[in-house]
């Protein structure tokens, strides 16, 4: 049985626990990292990176 993946994945934010996360488009450098996904939370505004199921908070320097 094949499971069809949808284009937009909604998950729970690991920081605030909200379910309003959106999967954003991958950045160019992310093509070198396999199984990486880029998410943004609508509740708290956090952007985070998921690599092999582990979450990393992204801090922008501007």
PDB file of N, CA, C and O in Angstrom:
ATOM      1  N   UNK A   1       0.842  -1.178   0.000  1.00  0.00           N
ATOM      2  CA  UNK A   1       0.000   0.000   0.000  1.00  0.00           C
ATOM      3  C   UNK A   1       0.882   1.234   0.000  1.00  0.00           C
ATOM      4  O   UNK A   1       1.815   1.333   0.797  1.00  0.00           O
ATOM      5  N   UNK A   2       0.599   2.159  -0.873  1.00  0.00           N
ATOM      6  CA  UNK A   2       1.346   3.409  -0.945  1.00  0.00           C
ATOM      7  C   UNK A   2       0.622   4.487  -0.156  1.00  0.00           C
ATOM      8  O   UNK A   2      -0.603   4.598  -0.211  1.00  0.00           O
ATOM      9  N   UNK A   3       1.385   5.270   0.570  1.00  0.00           N
ATOM     10  CA  UNK A   3       0.821   6.401   1.312  1.00  0.00           C
ATOM     11  C   UNK A   3       1.220   7.667   0.582  1.00  0.00           C
ATOM     12  O   UNK A   3       2.407   7.947   0.419  1.00  0.00           O
ATOM     13  N   UNK A   4       0.238   8.429   0.143  1.00  0.00           N
ATOM     14  CA  UNK A   4       0.517   9.651  -0.603  1.00  0.00           C
ATOM     15  C   UNK A   4       0.863  10.772   0.375  1.00  0.00           C
ATOM     16  O   UNK A   4       0.140  11.012   1.342  1.00  0.00           O
ATOM     17  N   UNK A   5       1.963  11.446   0.112  1.00  0.00           N
ATOM     18  CA  UNK A   5       2.371  12.577   0.939  1.00  0.00           C
ATOM     19  C   UNK A   5       1.760  13.848   0.373  1.00  0.00           C
ATOM     20  O   UNK A   5       1.695  14.034  -0.842  1.00  0.00           O
ATOM     21  N   UNK A   6       1.320  14.704   1.253  1.00  0.00           N
ATOM     22  CA  UNK A   6       0.764  15.967   0.824  1.00  0.00           C
ATOM     23  C   UNK A   6       1.873  16.998   0.686  1.00  0.00           C
ATOM     24  O   UNK A   6       2.958  16.834   1.245  1.00  0.00           O
ATOM     25  N   UNK A   7       1.602  18.041  -0.047  1.00  0.00           N
ATOM     26  CA  UNK A   7       2.612  19.063  -0.282  1.00  0.00           C
ATOM     27  C   UNK A   7       2.926  19.847   0.993  1.00  0.00           C
ATOM     28  O   UNK A   7       4.086  20.156   1.264  1.00  0.00           O
ATOM     29  N   UNK A   8       1.910  20.162   1.761  1.00  0.00           N
ATOM     30  CA  UNK A   8       2.108  20.917   2.994  1.00  0.00           C
ATOM     31  C   UNK A   8       1.896  19.991   4.184  1.00  0.00           C
ATOM     32  O   UNK A   8       0.861  19.335   4.294  1.00  0.00           O
ATOM     33  N   UNK A   9       2.875  19.943   5.065  1.00  0.00           N
ATOM     34  CA  UNK A   9       2.813  19.090   6.240  1.00  0.00           C
ATOM     35  C   UNK A   9       2.580  19.963   7.460  1.00  0.00           C
ATOM     36  O   UNK A   9       3.287  20.950   7.658  1.00  0.00           O
ATOM     37  N   UNK A  10       1.623  19.621   8.258  1.00  0.00           N
ATOM     38  CA  UNK A  10       1.342  20.364   9.476  1.00  0.00           C
ATOM     39  C   UNK A  10       1.738  19.509  10.665  1.00  0.00           C
ATOM     40  O   UNK A  10       1.239  18.397  10.837  1.00  0.00           O
ATOM     41  N   UNK A  11       2.632  20.030  11.478  1.00  0.00           N
ATOM     42  CA  UNK A  11       3.123  19.309  12.643  1.00  0.00           C
ATOM     43  C   UNK A  11       2.956  20.183  13.865  1.00  0.00           C
ATOM     44  O   UNK A  11       2.519  21.330  13.773  1.00  0.00           O
ATOM     45  N   UNK A  12       3.304  19.632  14.998  1.00  0.00           N
ATOM     46  CA  UNK A  12       3.220  20.370  16.257  1.00  0.00           C
ATOM     47  C   UNK A  12       4.569  21.035  16.512  1.00  0.00           C
ATOM     48  O   UNK A  12       5.620  20.412  16.360  1.00  0.00           O
ATOM     49  N   UNK A  13       4.524  22.305  16.901  1.00  0.00           N
ATOM     50  CA  UNK A  13       5.739  23.068  17.193  1.00  0.00           C
ATOM     51  C   UNK A  13       6.406  22.499  18.446  1.00  0.00           C
ATOM     52  O   UNK A  13       5.731  22.318  19.459  1.00  0.00           O
ATOM     53  N   UNK A  14       7.721  22.209  18.409  1.00  0.00           N
ATOM     54  CA  UNK A  14       8.379  21.644  19.588  1.00  0.00           C
ATOM     55  C   UNK A  14       8.558  22.645  20.731  1.00  0.00           C
ATOM     56  O   UNK A  14       8.856  22.232  21.852  1.00  0.00           O
ATOM     57  N   UNK A  15       8.386  23.947  20.485  1.00  0.00           N
ATOM     58  CA  UNK A  15       8.583  24.943  21.534  1.00  0.00           C
ATOM     59  C   UNK A  15       7.285  25.378  22.193  1.00  0.00           C
ATOM     60  O   UNK A  15       7.185  25.355  23.420  1.00  0.00           O
ATOM     61  N   UNK A  16       6.289  25.775  21.409  1.00  0.00           N
ATOM     62  CA  UNK A  16       5.049  26.274  22.022  1.00  0.00           C
ATOM     63  C   UNK A  16       3.935  25.230  22.038  1.00  0.00           C
ATOM     64  O   UNK A  16       2.941  25.414  22.741  1.00  0.00           O
ATOM     65  N   UNK A  17       4.073  24.147  21.290  1.00  0.00           N
ATOM     66  CA  UNK A  17       3.060  23.096  21.266  1.00  0.00           C
ATOM     67  C   UNK A  17       1.889  23.388  20.358  1.00  0.00           C
ATOM     68  O   UNK A  17       0.919  22.630  20.342  1.00  0.00           O
ATOM     69  N   UNK A  18       1.954  24.483  19.593  1.00  0.00           N
ATOM     70  CA  UNK A  18       0.877  24.827  18.668  1.00  0.00           C
ATOM     71  C   UNK A  18       0.897  23.950  17.436  1.00  0.00           C
ATOM     72  O   UNK A  18       1.941  23.425  17.048  1.00  0.00           O
ATOM     73  N   UNK A  19      -0.259  23.797  16.827  1.00  0.00           N
ATOM     74  CA  UNK A  19      -0.358  22.927  15.651  1.00  0.00           C
ATOM     75  C   UNK A  19      -0.413  23.732  14.359  1.00  0.00           C
ATOM     76  O   UNK A  19      -0.775  23.186  13.317  1.00  0.00           O
ATOM     77  N   UNK A  20      -0.065  25.006  14.400  1.00  0.00           N
ATOM     78  CA  UNK A  20      -0.111  25.846  13.205  1.00  0.00           C
ATOM     79  C   UNK A  20       1.270  26.009  12.588  1.00  0.00           C
ATOM     80  O   UNK A  20       1.699  27.134  12.331  1.00  0.00           O
ATOM     81  N   UNK A  21       1.963  24.923  12.349  1.00  0.00           N
ATOM     82  CA  UNK A  21       3.267  25.005  11.697  1.00  0.00           C
ATOM     83  C   UNK A  21       3.096  24.753  10.214  1.00  0.00           C
ATOM     84  O   UNK A  21       2.252  23.961   9.794  1.00  0.00           O
ATOM     85  N   UNK A  22       3.903  25.432   9.434  1.00  0.00           N
ATOM     86  CA  UNK A  22       3.872  25.266   7.984  1.00  0.00           C
ATOM     87  C   UNK A  22       5.245  24.850   7.503  1.00  0.00           C
ATOM     88  O   UNK A  22       6.264  25.316   8.014  1.00  0.00           O
ATOM     89  N   UNK A  23       5.264  23.989   6.537  1.00  0.00           N
ATOM     90  CA  UNK A  23       6.533  23.580   5.946  1.00  0.00           C
ATOM     91  C   UNK A  23       6.876  24.580   4.857  1.00  0.00           C
ATOM     92  O   UNK A  23       6.094  24.801   3.932  1.00  0.00           O
ATOM     93  N   UNK A  24       8.046  25.181   4.975  1.00  0.00           N
ATOM     94  CA  UNK A  24       8.493  26.189   4.023  1.00  0.00           C
ATOM     95  C   UNK A  24       9.339  25.542   2.941  1.00  0.00           C
ATOM     96  O   UNK A  24       9.713  24.373   3.033  1.00  0.00           O
ATOM     97  N   UNK A  25       9.634  26.333   1.904  1.00  0.00           N
ATOM     98  CA  UNK A  25      10.466  25.824   0.818  1.00  0.00           C
ATOM     99  C   UNK A  25      11.887  25.615   1.314  1.00  0.00           C
ATOM    100  O   UNK A  25      12.381  26.364   2.156  1.00  0.00           O
ATOM    101  N   UNK A  26      12.529  24.600   0.789  1.00  0.00           N
ATOM    102  CA  UNK A  26      13.899  24.295   1.178  1.00  0.00           C
ATOM    103  C   UNK A  26      14.849  25.359   0.654  1.00  0.00           C
ATOM    104  O   UNK A  26      14.663  25.897  -0.437  1.00  0.00           O
ATOM    105  N   UNK A  27      15.863  25.652   1.444  1.00  0.00           N
ATOM    106  CA  UNK A  27      16.895  26.596   1.036  1.00  0.00           C
ATOM    107  C   UNK A  27      17.887  25.875   0.135  1.00  0.00           C
ATOM    108  O   UNK A  27      17.923  24.645   0.104  1.00  0.00           O
ATOM    109  N   UNK A  28      18.692  26.639  -0.599  1.00  0.00           N
ATOM    110  CA  UNK A  28      19.624  26.013  -1.538  1.00  0.00           C
ATOM    111  C   UNK A  28      20.638  25.122  -0.841  1.00  0.00           C
ATOM    112  O   UNK A  28      20.989  24.064  -1.362  1.00  0.00           O
ATOM    113  N   UNK A  29      21.122  25.538   0.349  1.00  0.00           N
ATOM    114  CA  UNK A  29      22.125  24.744   1.040  1.00  0.00           C
ATOM    115  C   UNK A  29      21.542  23.467   1.632  1.00  0.00           C
ATOM    116  O   UNK A  29      22.289  22.556   1.990  1.00  0.00           O
ATOM    117  N   UNK A  30      20.217  23.388   1.741  1.00  0.00           N
ATOM    118  CA  UNK A  30      19.597  22.204   2.326  1.00  0.00           C
ATOM    119  C   UNK A  30      19.587  21.012   1.378  1.00  0.00           C
ATOM    120  O   UNK A  30      19.318  19.890   1.808  1.00  0.00           O
ATOM    121  N   UNK A  31      19.872  21.229   0.108  1.00  0.00           N
ATOM    122  CA  UNK A  31      19.903  20.119  -0.833  1.00  0.00           C
ATOM    123  C   UNK A  31      21.098  19.201  -0.582  1.00  0.00           C
ATOM    124  O   UNK A  31      21.115  18.058  -1.038  1.00  0.00           O
ATOM    125  N   UNK A  32      22.094  19.707   0.143  1.00  0.00           N
ATOM    126  CA  UNK A  32      23.256  18.878   0.473  1.00  0.00           C
ATOM    127  C   UNK A  32      23.030  18.035   1.713  1.00  0.00           C
ATOM    128  O   UNK A  32      23.791  17.101   1.968  1.00  0.00           O
ATOM    129  N   UNK A  33      21.996  18.345   2.494  1.00  0.00           N
ATOM    130  CA  UNK A  33      21.682  17.598   3.708  1.00  0.00           C
ATOM    131  C   UNK A  33      20.466  16.720   3.426  1.00  0.00           C
ATOM    132  O   UNK A  33      19.388  17.256   3.171  1.00  0.00           O
ATOM    133  N   UNK A  34      20.592  15.414   3.461  1.00  0.00           N
ATOM    134  CA  UNK A  34      19.440  14.554   3.173  1.00  0.00           C
ATOM    135  C   UNK A  34      18.408  14.598   4.296  1.00  0.00           C
ATOM    136  O   UNK A  34      18.758  14.778   5.463  1.00  0.00           O
ATOM    137  N   UNK A  35      17.163  14.435   3.948  1.00  0.00           N
ATOM    138  CA  UNK A  35      16.034  14.356   4.883  1.00  0.00           C
ATOM    139  C   UNK A  35      15.893  15.605   5.743  1.00  0.00           C
ATOM    140  O   UNK A  35      15.485  15.508   6.901  1.00  0.00           O
ATOM    141  N   UNK A  36      16.223  16.773   5.202  1.00  0.00           N
ATOM    142  CA  UNK A  36      16.072  18.006   5.969  1.00  0.00           C
ATOM    143  C   UNK A  36      14.784  18.715   5.555  1.00  0.00           C
ATOM    144  O   UNK A  36      14.438  18.766   4.375  1.00  0.00           O
ATOM    145  N   UNK A  37      14.082  19.260   6.552  1.00  0.00           N
ATOM    146  CA  UNK A  37      12.832  19.978   6.309  1.00  0.00           C
ATOM    147  C   UNK A  37      12.869  21.285   7.092  1.00  0.00           C
ATOM    148  O   UNK A  37      13.479  21.360   8.159  1.00  0.00           O
ATOM    149  N   UNK A  38      12.215  22.315   6.558  1.00  0.00           N
ATOM    150  CA  UNK A  38      12.258  23.648   7.133  1.00  0.00           C
ATOM    151  C   UNK A  38      10.838  24.047   7.500  1.00  0.00           C
ATOM    152  O   UNK A  38       9.964  24.081   6.633  1.00  0.00           O
ATOM    153  N   UNK A  39      10.592  24.350   8.778  1.00  0.00           N
ATOM    154  CA  UNK A  39       9.254  24.657   9.269  1.00  0.00           C
ATOM    155  C   UNK A  39       9.203  26.053   9.880  1.00  0.00           C
ATOM    156  O   UNK A  39      10.226  26.601  10.290  1.00  0.00           O
ATOM    157  N   UNK A  40       8.000  26.620   9.934  1.00  0.00           N
ATOM    158  CA  UNK A  40       7.756  27.883  10.608  1.00  0.00           C
ATOM    159  C   UNK A  40       6.454  27.757  11.389  1.00  0.00           C
ATOM    160  O   UNK A  40       5.469  27.217  10.884  1.00  0.00           O
ATOM    161  N   UNK A  41       6.453  28.262  12.639  1.00  0.00           N
ATOM    162  CA  UNK A  41       5.267  28.207  13.485  1.00  0.00           C
ATOM    163  C   UNK A  41       4.506  29.523  13.383  1.00  0.00           C
ATOM    164  O   UNK A  41       5.104  30.596  13.467  1.00  0.00           O
ATOM    165  N   UNK A  42       3.213  29.445  13.205  1.00  0.00           N
ATOM    166  CA  UNK A  42       2.390  30.647  13.103  1.00  0.00           C
ATOM    167  C   UNK A  42       2.081  31.253  14.464  1.00  0.00           C
ATOM    168  O   UNK A  42       1.823  32.453  14.558  1.00  0.00           O
ATOM    169  N   UNK A  43       2.103  30.442  15.522  1.00  0.00           N
ATOM    170  CA  UNK A  43       1.784  30.948  16.862  1.00  0.00           C
ATOM    171  C   UNK A  43       2.928  31.750  17.462  1.00  0.00           C
ATOM    172  O   UNK A  43       2.743  32.904  17.848  1.00  0.00           O
ATOM    173  N   UNK A  44       4.107  31.147  17.542  1.00  0.00           N
ATOM    174  CA  UNK A  44       5.229  31.809  18.219  1.00  0.00           C
ATOM    175  C   UNK A  44       6.222  32.456  17.258  1.00  0.00           C
ATOM    176  O   UNK A  44       7.088  33.211  17.699  1.00  0.00           O
ATOM    177  N   UNK A  45       6.122  32.181  15.954  1.00  0.00           N
ATOM    178  CA  UNK A  45       7.014  32.788  14.972  1.00  0.00           C
ATOM    179  C   UNK A  45       8.376  32.119  14.857  1.00  0.00           C
ATOM    180  O   UNK A  45       9.254  32.627  14.160  1.00  0.00           O
ATOM    181  N   UNK A  46       8.567  30.984  15.530  1.00  0.00           N
ATOM    182  CA  UNK A  46       9.846  30.287  15.471  1.00  0.00           C
ATOM    183  C   UNK A  46      10.016  29.607  14.121  1.00  0.00           C
ATOM    184  O   UNK A  46       9.066  29.057  13.563  1.00  0.00           O
ATOM    185  N   UNK A  47      11.226  29.651  13.612  1.00  0.00           N
ATOM    186  CA  UNK A  47      11.574  28.893  12.419  1.00  0.00           C
ATOM    187  C   UNK A  47      12.560  27.827  12.851  1.00  0.00           C
ATOM    188  O   UNK A  47      13.523  28.113  13.563  1.00  0.00           O
ATOM    189  N   UNK A  48      12.321  26.607  12.423  1.00  0.00           N
ATOM    190  CA  UNK A  48      13.209  25.535  12.850  1.00  0.00           C
ATOM    191  C   UNK A  48      13.435  24.548  11.719  1.00  0.00           C
ATOM    192  O   UNK A  48      12.645  24.437  10.781  1.00  0.00           O
ATOM    193  N   UNK A  49      14.533  23.844  11.845  1.00  0.00           N
ATOM    194  CA  UNK A  49      15.002  22.895  10.858  1.00  0.00           C
ATOM    195  C   UNK A  49      14.881  21.495  11.440  1.00  0.00           C
ATOM    196  O   UNK A  49      15.248  21.264  12.592  1.00  0.00           O
ATOM    197  N   UNK A  50      14.376  20.579  10.659  1.00  0.00           N
ATOM    198  CA  UNK A  50      14.255  19.191  11.081  1.00  0.00           C
ATOM    199  C   UNK A  50      15.183  18.347  10.219  1.00  0.00           C
ATOM    200  O   UNK A  50      15.042  18.285   8.998  1.00  0.00           O
ATOM    201  N   UNK A  51      16.138  17.696  10.885  1.00  0.00           N
ATOM    202  CA  UNK A  51      17.065  16.804  10.188  1.00  0.00           C
ATOM    203  C   UNK A  51      16.954  15.436  10.841  1.00  0.00           C
ATOM    204  O   UNK A  51      17.288  15.281  12.015  1.00  0.00           O
ATOM    205  N   UNK A  52      16.494  14.453  10.099  1.00  0.00           N
ATOM    206  CA  UNK A  52      16.311  13.085  10.577  1.00  0.00           C
ATOM    207  C   UNK A  52      15.463  13.032  11.844  1.00  0.00           C
ATOM    208  O   UNK A  52      15.726  12.223  12.733  1.00  0.00           O
ATOM    209  N   UNK A  53      14.431  13.906  11.934  1.00  0.00           N
ATOM    210  CA  UNK A  53      13.509  13.886  13.053  1.00  0.00           C
ATOM    211  C   UNK A  53      13.931  14.694  14.263  1.00  0.00           C
ATOM    212  O   UNK A  53      13.173  14.763  15.231  1.00  0.00           O
ATOM    213  N   UNK A  54      15.119  15.316  14.255  1.00  0.00           N
ATOM    214  CA  UNK A  54      15.564  16.169  15.358  1.00  0.00           C
ATOM    215  C   UNK A  54      15.381  17.621  14.954  1.00  0.00           C
ATOM    216  O   UNK A  54      15.638  17.990  13.808  1.00  0.00           O
ATOM    217  N   UNK A  55      14.934  18.449  15.896  1.00  0.00           N
ATOM    218  CA  UNK A  55      14.612  19.835  15.599  1.00  0.00           C
ATOM    219  C   UNK A  55      15.736  20.757  16.040  1.00  0.00           C
ATOM    220  O   UNK A  55      16.319  20.580  17.110  1.00  0.00           O
ATOM    221  N   UNK A  56      16.031  21.744  15.200  1.00  0.00           N
ATOM    222  CA  UNK A  56      17.054  22.744  15.483  1.00  0.00           C
ATOM    223  C   UNK A  56      16.454  24.117  15.244  1.00  0.00           C
ATOM    224  O   UNK A  56      15.877  24.377  14.188  1.00  0.00           O
ATOM    225  N   UNK A  57      16.592  24.996  16.231  1.00  0.00           N
ATOM    226  CA  UNK A  57      16.075  26.361  16.124  1.00  0.00           C
ATOM    227  C   UNK A  57      17.002  27.188  15.244  1.00  0.00           C
ATOM    228  O   UNK A  57      18.223  27.103  15.377  1.00  0.00           O
ATOM    229  N   UNK A  58      16.438  27.981  14.354  1.00  0.00           N
ATOM    230  CA  UNK A  58      17.229  28.809  13.457  1.00  0.00           C
ATOM    231  C   UNK A  58      17.228  30.238  13.984  1.00  0.00           C
ATOM    232  O   UNK A  58      16.170  30.844  14.155  1.00  0.00           O
ATOM    233  N   UNK A  59      18.409  30.768  14.239  1.00  0.00           N
ATOM    234  CA  UNK A  59      18.554  32.146  14.702  1.00  0.00           C
ATOM    235  C   UNK A  59      19.146  32.954  13.566  1.00  0.00           C
ATOM    236  O   UNK A  59      20.248  32.666  13.098  1.00  0.00           O
ATOM    237  N   UNK A  60      18.417  33.961  13.125  1.00  0.00           N
ATOM    238  CA  UNK A  60      18.907  34.810  12.043  1.00  0.00           C
ATOM    239  C   UNK A  60      19.803  35.905  12.616  1.00  0.00           C
ATOM    240  O   UNK A  60      19.577  36.385  13.727  1.00  0.00           O
ATOM    241  N   UNK A  61      20.807  36.291  11.861  1.00  0.00           N
ATOM    242  CA  UNK A  61      21.740  37.291  12.352  1.00  0.00           C
ATOM    243  C   UNK A  61      21.452  38.681  11.796  1.00  0.00           C
ATOM    244  O   UNK A  61      22.309  39.561  11.871  1.00  0.00           O
ATOM    245  N   UNK A  62      20.268  38.892  11.242  1.00  0.00           N
ATOM    246  CA  UNK A  62      19.912  40.241  10.770  1.00  0.00           C
ATOM    247  C   UNK A  62      18.596  40.663  11.343  1.00  0.00           C
ATOM    248  O   UNK A  62      18.126  41.766  11.064  1.00  0.00           O
TER     249      UNK A  62
END
